[in-house]
């Protein structure tokens, strides 16, 4: 199979994020199957290949570039137009289109549905993120009642809910990026994750949402929003409880009750297995075979399926007309 080149802007703290960690983790998995390389394109780093230097050395038909950094994808696709490219979609809402010659790997079913709508003629595959084996219940003393990270957390949780909870239990607020949360999760009884406001304000979606899944693996109870890809695996009342619901009092009382009566999930083992290396590695291997076959096929045959797109203004007018008719009928 063709070697893989995973493109990231850089690996320094400047680019530290969940998306970068997930992409590097996918690269590490791919290395176990076939020849794979990590390539930077903004910052040149001693330990990795650099895209401008690499392009001069490669035959366009002999490699596959994996792009993932949402805002950079259109520019990278244009730059790599003579090469085989895969888009590894971590989230949605970046407002670009892709030619049908580019396969799409989606980390969530939420993203798969989005791209199934936006790019119905592209090869599309579901490739979940892996939960690292370091996230497991170590049965440590849980000296933190409630854990919350300020990053991506709603103003409601930070400004209203947390002050109320601090009056009645031990709350730990983390205001820095933590590369390894496993110890904190093992010390905490409840983890709060409310990202809906953050993603709404940034006009993109929650692409996967690893922290709640990692917290569950470490034995935490989680109170979370269920926006975007979080809905892939979260099931309020069974493996989590929903946060930001109805009133501060309602949220607060449920959290305090959960501290006294831990929520047990009978589906936890099955849930975590789906995102383990044991489940993802054979899936990735099958996807890579499919993608290589597609690129072989693409070299021999041109695309011949055309998606008819209507004028966006016409679509908006139709929606407004429907609203108007519904008003008259009511």
N, C-alpha and C positions, 0 to 999 in steps of 0.2 A: 504494500500500500504506500501511497505517497507520504513523505514526511510532513509533519504538521508544524506550523510556525504560529504560535500564539502571540498576538500583538497586544502590548500594554504600553501606556505612555511612559511608565517608569515604575520602579519598585521602591523608591525612597518614601520617607514619611510624608512627603508632599502629596503623594497619591494614595496614601493609606485609606482604605475603605473596605466595606464588606464585599463590594463587587470585585475589587482587586484580589482580595483573599480567595474568593470563590473561583476566579479565573486561574489563579496560580494553582489552586487545588485541582482543577480540571486538567491543567497541564501535567501535574504530577501523576494523575491517574492515566493520562494518555501515554506517558512515558513507559508505563508497564505493558502497553500493548504494541507500540511501534515507535519509531524514531520521532521525537518531538523536541522542539526548542522554544524557549521563551525569548521574545524579541521586543526591544523597546523602540519607540519612535519619536519621543520628545526629548528624553534625557539619555545621553550615551552613558552606559555603565560598563565597568570592566568585566563583570561576570556574565553579561548577556550579549547576544547579537544586537546590532543596530540596523534598523530597517534601511536607511539610505545606502549603507554599505552592502547589505545583503542582496538587494534587488539586482545589482550589477552581476551577481554571481549565479543567479538561478535561471534555469530554463522554465518559462511560464507553465509548461504542462507537467512538470515533475514535482510540484509541491502544492500544499493547501495552506492558505493563510486563514487564521481564525481571528475575526475582529469582534470586539465586544463593547468598547467604551462608547456608550450611546451618542454623545454629542460629536464624537470624532468619526463615526461610522460613514456618513456620506463622503467626507473628504478621503478616507482610507479606501473606500470602494472605488472612487474615481482614480485614485493613485494606483490601485491594483487591478485595473480593468482588464489587463492582459493575462491575469493570473486566476487560478481557482481560489474562490473566497467562500468562507462559511461565516454567517453571522450568528454569534452566540448571544442570544437575547436574554439579558438579565431583567430588564424592566421594559415598560412601554410608555408611549406618549411623546417620543422624540420627533414625531411628525416628518418622517422621511419615508420614501418608498424604495423598494428593492426590486431589481430585475429578477425574473423567474429563474435565472441561471445561478442564483445564490441560495444554497440550502440554509435553513434556519434551525438552530438548536434552541429550544426554549427551556428555561430552568423551572418553569411552573406551567401548570395547565391553564392558569389565568392568562399568561403571556401567549401560550399556544393558541388559545381562543382568539386573542387579539390579532395575531399574525395570520391565523386561518381566515379571518375577515379581511385584513388589509392586503395580504399576499396569497390569495387562494391558489395561485399557479406555481408556487415555490415548493420544493421538497421541505417538509416541516417535521421535526422530531422533538420528542420530549426527553430532555436530559436533566434530571434534577440535580441540585447541588448536593454535595456530600457533607454529612455531619461528621466532623472529626472524631476519632475514637477517644480523644482526650476528654470529650464531654460525656461523662458517666458519673453515676452517683458514688461518691467516695465515702459516704456515711460520716461526714465530718460534723462537728458541732455547728449548728445553724444559729449563729449569733446575730444575724441580720433578719429582722422580720420582713421588711419590704425593701427591695432593691429597684432602683430606677436609674436609667441613663438620661442625661439631659438631651443628648443628640437624638433628633427625630421625635422627641416626646412632645405632646401637645401642651399648649400654654395652660389649658385647664388642669392637667395633671400636676404641672409644676407650680402653678400659682394658687390653685384652690384645693385640690385633693391632698397633695403632699403636706401642706401646712396643717390640715386637719388630722392627717394620720400621725404626724409627729407628736401630737398631743397625747396619743394613746399607744404608740408602739415604736419600735426601733427602726428608723428609716435611713437607708444609705443612698445618697444621691451622687452619682458618678458623672463628672463633667469633663471627662477626657476620653479620647479614643483608647480602648483597651484591646490589645491584640489577642489576649487570651482571657476569656471571661470565665473559664471553667472553675477556677478557685472561688470567685465571687458567687457563682451560681450554687456551688456546693456549700457555701456559708449562708445562703439565703433561703428563706421559707417561701417567699412570694416574689415574683418578678413582674413589674408593670411595663407594658410596651404598647404605646398608643401613637401610631405613626400616621393615622389618616390625615390629620391637619397638615403635617409636614409635606406629605406627597401632594395633597390638594394645592398647597401654596406653591409648589415647585412644578406643577403641571405634568408630572410623570407619576408612574405607579410604583407601589411596593413590589419589587421584582421577585423576591423570594421571602425574605424575612427570617434569616437564620437564628437570630438571638432567642426568640421564644421556643423554637425547636431544641436548641442547645440547652436552654433552661429546663425544659421538660426532661431531657436526657439526664440532667444532673439531679433530678428529683425535686425541682421547684414546682410550685403551683404557679400558673401564669394567668394574669388578667391582661387581656390584649384587645386591640381593635382587630377586625376581621376584614380589612380592606385589601384589595389587590390579591396578590399571591398568598397572603396569609390564609385566605379561605381554602387553599389547596389542602391544608392539613389540620387546621384548627376546627374544633367542634364544640361550641359553647355548651357548657353543662356536662360535657363528657371528658374532654382532655384540657379544657381551659374554661375561663369565664370571661365574658365581654366587659371591657372597661368603658368609661365615659358613657354610662347608661343612666338616663333620666335625671339623676340629681347627685350632688356630692354626698348626701346622706345615704342614698341607696348604694353607691359605690363603696363608701366607707364602711357601712355595716356589713356588706358582703365580704369585704377584705378581712375585717376583724373576725367574722365568723369562720372564714377559711383558715385563719391562723389557729383556731381551736379545733377545727374539723377538716383535716387534709382531704383533698379530693383525690380519689384513686381512679385510675383509668385502666380498664381491662384490655384496651387496645394499644397500650403504650408500646409493647414489644413489636407488634406488627408495624406500627407507625414509624418507629425508629429504624427498623430493618429496611424499609423502602428507601431511606436516605443513607444507607451504609455503603461502604466500598464493595461489599459482597454482592449487593444488588445492582449498583451502578456500573461497575466495571464490565460485566458481560453486556449490559445495555449499550455502553459506549462502544464496545467492540463491534456489535451488530450495526450500530449507526455508522461507524466508520466504513464498514464494508459497503453499506448502502450508498454512502456519499461518494466513495471511490467509483462505484459502478455508475452513479449518476454522471460524474465528470468524464468517465470513458464514453458514455452515451452522448453527452453534450458535444464532445469533439467530432462526432459523426453526423449529428442531426441538429438542425436549428429549431428554436421554439416555434410552435404554431397555434398556441392558445392565446386569444386576445380577450382581456377583461374590459368590458365596456363601462366606462365611468361617466356618470352624468355630472353636469355642472353643479358644483357645491351650492351656488346661489339658488338654483332650481330646487334642489333637495330641501334647502332651508325654507323656501316659499311653500313647498308642499307640507312641511311640518307645521308651519304657522297657519296654513289653511285648515289642517286637521284640528288644531287647537281651537280655531275660530268656530268650526262646525260643532265641535264638542260642547263649546260654551252655549251655542244656540239651542242645542238639543237638551241641555240640562235646564 
